[in-house]
Amino acid sequence: MELRLVLGLVFAVATAVATNLAFLWKHRGAVAAPDVSLRSPIRSAAELFRSRWWAIGWAVAVVGWVFHVGALALAPLSLAQAVIAGGFVVLAVLAERMFGFELGRRQWGGIALVAAGLAILGVTTPTTVEQTEYSIIAIAAFQTVLLVIGLVLVAVTHAAAVHHEEQTDASPDDGRIGDEFPRTGGAPQAPVTAHTTRGASTGAGILLGTAAGIAFGVSDVSIKALAEDVIGDPLAIVSPWTVTALIASLGAFYTSARSLQIGEGIAVITATSSAANLSTIAGGIIVFGERLGDDALETALRVSAFLLVVAGAALVPGPMRAAEAGAEEERGERAAAEHRSAHREPREGEVMARTMRDER
């Protein structure tokens, strides 16, 4: 096996570890943060980064992204993404050991499917890496289709949210507990003002999570195209694929954060990861012409392996309980800090200034 392929697979494993650990922390931070709104993108981003768990998760995600770029540059796109999809095994272990989440038979069954799929991929992996080429028309058409699907999902979610808000306005007591805002799925929960989560919440979160995963897939395909060009010519970084990757990543940032806020975390994480894996693997095959196998048997084995990885990933949920518990703790700390700030004793200088104003 070539050294380049070995390094690519090592980077893919490192990506799986970093990305899933980051997802755990970002989920906790997103649930604790105020509502994400595209009408105020800068304020929304600032509020997200005020959450220490989101900030920590984002920093780890950046490290994972660096590893991801290395994996995409050195290994076939479909194979690298399949290994990254196997990170659900890492997610399960981290969730149980570090975040106190208990996995059931369904989750461990998913882990077994992922492990079996990765084992088949390992046995059938080519020992050499072929130089891949892509057509500008093919990559543009592929990404356009993905972006249209993602935008349709966002539009459907928005339309459903507007309709749900109208129903909520017509019945102001529906979905409220006392004077509190409606809550996200599960408990403890984060307050939601833009989208309520009664009835349509799970579906809205899944749709947005799927749109975020598609955006991640668009970014990955662009990065792969850049890697193929930049290795030979560093100036090739000035490319329309750079712009596409940045736009897709920015869209995925906000869409993913919002999906975690309004949807049930288990379903949202699964939808995002599955959509990203499927779209990226499809890009490797459709855009870059990566072969599934040298004969019918090998092709059938590798297709079965990809399906096992995807099916196993769908069975392994994200650690919703741990994320929400941490989010509740952070919201409590924020509320306590704001209460102390609002009721703190005035300083000596402030008292003197106030006295002088009163005397005048």
Helices and strands as residue ranges (DSSP letters): H 3-32, H 41-50, H 52-74, H 77-85, H 87-98, H 105-124, H 136-170, H 201-230, G 234-237, H 240-262, H 265-286, H 296-315, H 320-343, H 348-359
